[in-house]
Amino acid sequence: MASPGPDRVASGSPIPAKRYTKGDRTKERIVDAAAELFSKSGYLAVSLRDIAAAAKLTHAGTLHHFPGGKDELLMRVLERRDQVDADVLFDEHFDAWDHLGQLVRIIERNARTPGLVALYAKLSNEASDPDHPAHTYFRRRYEILRDHFAGILGELADGRFDPGAAAQHLLALLDGLQTQWLLAPDVIDMRARLMDFLALLGIDTSRWEPTSG
């Protein structure tokens, strides 16, 4: 869900929007470079010097902005993506149908952003190693998503299926589809296969007919 605009104080007066400094813009450039390199090569194959070169900075200059080095940058890349998805996935005002509709829209967006899909596919696989800096992040992320989708599907199950098991199947389906789609984007239709899965659960998918354009 998009932000409604500038925050306002109780009096109704707008709070001035944050002004980005040169340092802020440099940090964004570094994070952009890290995201692109991580998506192409994975976290393990990329060095901080690689990121610095891609951002057109020195190694020391990059460390100045991110003293935690590559680990800190990895978490910044992941957190930035999560800020976008959290707004559309976890809005407490949505009912189960709305939440599934938001999932459909995220799948549509992912089909337009292969770099981000590749980033998550590579990092989630690497992070299965307990020593990986994103291991705890991905473990917790899957816990949250399983609980979230189990709750949503539970509202629509009507006793036809186990919501917890269906949530695990759903996440496995999405992960597997993303990998197949990265390998053969002209063959794999992630949205259509998600619709097939929901239909197998007995969920009416007619409300999410593809939009034109």
N, C-alpha and C positions, 0 to 999 in steps of 0.2 A: 504494500500500500504506500503510495507516494506521500511525502511530507506535504501538509497543507500549506506550507509557506513559512515565512519568518516567525519564530516564536514570539509570543507576546506576554508582557507582564500583566499583572492583575488590572492595571489601569487601562489596558487596551492599547498602550503605546508599543510600537514594534521595537524589538531588541535589534540593534544594528547587526547585520549579517557579518559573519567572520570575514576578515580581510586576509587573504592569503599572502604570505610573505614570500620572498625569494627562496627562503629555506624550505617553506611548505611545498613550493612547486618542485624544488629539487628532490625532496623526499618522495613526492608522487612519481617523479620520473624514475627514481631508483626502484620503487615498488613495481611500476609498470615493467621495467626491464627484468626484474626478478621473476614476475609472473610469466612473462613471455619465455624466458629461458627455462624455468621450471616446467612449463607446459611442453616445451620441445624436447628436453633432455632428462627431465626428472630432477629431483632435489640433489641426489647423490652425485650426479655427474657434473654439476655446476659449482664453480668456485665463486667466492666473493669477488675475486679479481675479474672473473667473467662478467659479473653483474656490473661492476664499476666501469668496465670498458664499454658495455652496452649502453650505460647511462651517461657515457662521456665524462666520467669522473676518475680521479685517482683512487687507489685502494684506501689511502688514508682519508680522503674526502668522504668516501662512502662510510667508513667506520665512524667518522665524526657525526654523521646523521643517524647511523644505526650501530651503536657501540656493541650491541649484542651480536653483530655479524650476521651470517647467513641464517642462523636459527631465528633470530628476531625478524628478519625479512620474511622468512617462510610464514611465521605466524601472522604477520601484517597482511600478507597476500591472502591467507585463508580468512582472516577476520573481515577483510574488506568485502569478500564475496558473501560471507555469511550475513553481513549487514543488509545486503540487498535481498537475500532469500528470506531472512527472518521476517521482514515486513510483509511479505506475501504469503508465507506459510503459517505463521503463528498468530494471526490477527484474532483476538479473543471474541470479536463481534461476529465472526463467520460461523455458519453451521457446517455440518459435514459436507453438504453438497458444494458449498462455497470453497471449502478447503481443497476438495478434489479438483474443482475447477481451476484453482490456483496452481495445483500440481501440473495440470494439463498445460497451462500457460508457461510454466517453467520449462517443461519439455520442449515446447515450441521455441522458446528463447534459446535453449541449449543447442537446438538444431541450427541456430544462426551464429553460435559462438564456439566453434570447434576448439579454439585454443584453451578456453576455460574447461571444457569437457576433458580435454587431454590432460590438463593440469591435475584435475581431481582423480582421473583414472590412474595416472602414474603415481601420484602421491599416496593415494589410499592403498595401493599395492605395496609401495615401499614401506609405508608406515605400519605394516603388519609386524615388522621387526620391533620388539619392545624397546630397543635402543634408539630408534628413530625419533627425532625431536617432535614429530607430529603424531606419535603413537597414541598418546593420551587424548589428543584433540580428536582424532578420528574414532577412537573407541567410544568416547563420550558422545560424539556426533551421531553415531549409529544408534546408541542407546536412546538418545532423545528422539530420533526419527522413528525408531520402532515403536516407542511409547505413543508418539504423536499419531502415527498412522493406525495403530491398533485402536486408539480412541475414536478416530474418524470412522474407520471401517466397522467398529463395534456399533455405532449409531445406525448403520445401514445393514447389518448382518441379518437381523430377524431370525437368528438361530440357524441360518443356512451354512455358516462356516465359522471357524475359529478366528476371531479378529487378530490375535497375536501371531498366529501362524501365517495368516494372509499378509500381515504387515511385513514379516520377514521375506515372504515370497515376492512382495511388491518391490522391496529394496534390492533383492537379488536380481529381479527382472530389470530394473532400471540400470543397475551397474553393468549387467551383462549386455544390455542393449547399447549402452554408451560405447563399450569396447567394440562391439560388432559394427556400430555406426561409424566409429573412427576409422575402421579398416575398410568399410564399404558403404560410404554415405549415400551412394546412388541406389543401393539395394535395400538397406535397412530403414524402415519407417518407424521411428521410436514412438511417435504419437499413436499411430494405428495399432501397434502391438500393446501399448498401454490400454487402449480402448478394448482390445480383445480380452485382456486379462480382467478388466473390470466387468465386462459382460459375462465372463465365465463365473464370476462371483454372484451374478444375478443383479448387478447394478445397472440401472438404465443410463446409458451413455448418450442418449439422443440430445440432451441439453448441451452437449459439448461438440456439436457439429463443427467441422472446420470452418473458419471464417474465410471469406473471399479475399484475394489480394495477396 
